[in-house]
Amino acid sequence: MNKSIISAAAIALALSAGSALAADLPSLKAPPVIAPPPPPLWTGFYFGANLGGIFGASSGASTSASPIFNDTTGAALGAPSYFGTASAASIASNASLSNTGVIGGGQIGYNWQFNNSFLAGLEADIQGTTLSSNASASGAATEPSTGSLVSTTSNLSKTLNYLGTVRGRLGFLVTPTLLVFGSGGLAYGGVTFTNGVFQTSSNANFPFSAVSANYSDARIGWAAGGGVEWLFSPNWSAKVEYLYYDLGAASAANALSAAIPAGNLLYGSFYQTSTHFNGQVVRAGLNYHFQWFSPATVVAKY
């Protein structure tokens, strides 16, 4: 009986010691799996399309005039004549060419996301526009030596055929998929400007005269603005953007002259009209992004 009790006690002691020793041994359990941070979603090339409205900011067209010849011999009308001076005085005026239109086209660019929350990039775009306007300016002046009234009308037209930009972009990610950005850089556009002058006089010996001047060219200026862009899927984003552009001023010049029926040159006058090509664009766009990295989270395996 005593031997049985001693044997049972020895076995219990051995089991207790083994459990304590096992608890002191280092654990062989694998460390927790930590997923690396997701790669930047915005980095890479993209292209897309846009559509919006365009508003002409500068509405003025200013015309100046000066005489370049006057019949002062009196041979034509029996008295000194200064129709050139009256002609020039009758047209100096301002006209309003303010207007709105539709603008639409495409863009291509590259984004670089850094420090998780910042983005830098470069974007180029080109759009056609319907921005066009027409206006008239009229005036009259009296020719002092004969008392004849010289009336002149200037018919103006102004068109922006296309507008493009090459701009840098800098933005901040409010969330991983919502970008607020500003942009600025080069702007270019094709413009047309026309000034047609029509003139009459109350003098019975004075024939009507008409002349037209045209300006058509590609101009270079600058553009700046900002907007919001939302990456609503790994490869697609939508944006709303505002831009101000300035292509500078352009002038159209012409010279108008008239002769009485006898063939004597009555006068000659020089006209020049200037206007500014600038405006504002509000547009929405859709972009497709080429992902350099898979947007899925990478899970490490051990």
ABEGO torsion letter per residue (X at the ends): XAAAAAAAAAAAAAAAAAAAAAAABBBABBBBBBBBBBBBAABEBBBBBBBBBBBBABABBBBBBBBABBBAAGAAAGBBBAAAAAAAAAABBBBBABBBBBBBEBBBBBBBBBGGABBBBBBBBBBBBABBBBBBBBBBBBBAAAGBBBBBBBBBBBBBABBBBBBBBBBBBABAABBBBBBBEBBBBBBBBBBBBBBBBABAABBBBBBBBBBBBBBBBBBBEBBBBBBABAABBBBBBBBBBBAEBBBBBBBBBBBBAAGBBABBBBBBBBBBBBEBBBBBBBBBBBBABBABBBBBBX
